[in-house]
Amino acid sequence: MNNAELARATAELRKKISDAGIARTTREVKNIREGKELRKRLAVALTIANEKESIHE
């Protein structure tokens, strides 16, 4: 398989993945992971804040 054939096959595969709606770049995956981590931290912080508030009531 020469470079042109490889490039064409790669482009076709990318199009199929994109059409399926599952295309994710490395940056998108990283952002999703970081977003999940931030949501976890926020949930923990809110839980602690709520517990402190309920103790003071």
N, C-alpha and C positions, 0 to 999 in steps of 0.2 A: 504494500500500500504506500503510495507516494504522499508527499505533503499535501497536495491538492485534494486527494481523496480523503485523507485524514481530516483536513479542515472542513470539507463538505459534510462528512459523517458527524463531526463534532457539532457543526451548526444545526444539522437536522436533529440531533439528540437534544441540544439546548432548546430548540423550538418545541419539541415534544414535551419536554419538562415544563417549559414556560406555559404551554397550552394547558397542561394538566394543573397548573396553578400551584406547583410545588417548588418553583424556582426560588432558591435562597442563596444570596451571595454570602461570602464569609462574614462580611460586615453586618448583614442583616441577622445572621445567626448569633453573632457576638452581641448585637444590640438586644436581641430577644433574651439571651441569657442574662445580660446585665439588667434588663428590665425586670426579669423574674426575681433576681437577687435583690434589687431595690424594693420591689413589692414585699418580699419576705421581711426585709429589715424594717420597712414602714409598718407592717403588721405587728411585728414584735414591739416596736416603739409605741404604737397605739395601745397595745395590750398592757404594757407596763404603765403608761400614762393613765389608762382607765383604772388599773388596780390601785395606783397611788391616789387617784381622785376618790375612789370608793372608800379607801381607808380613812381619808380626811373628812368624810361626810358624817 
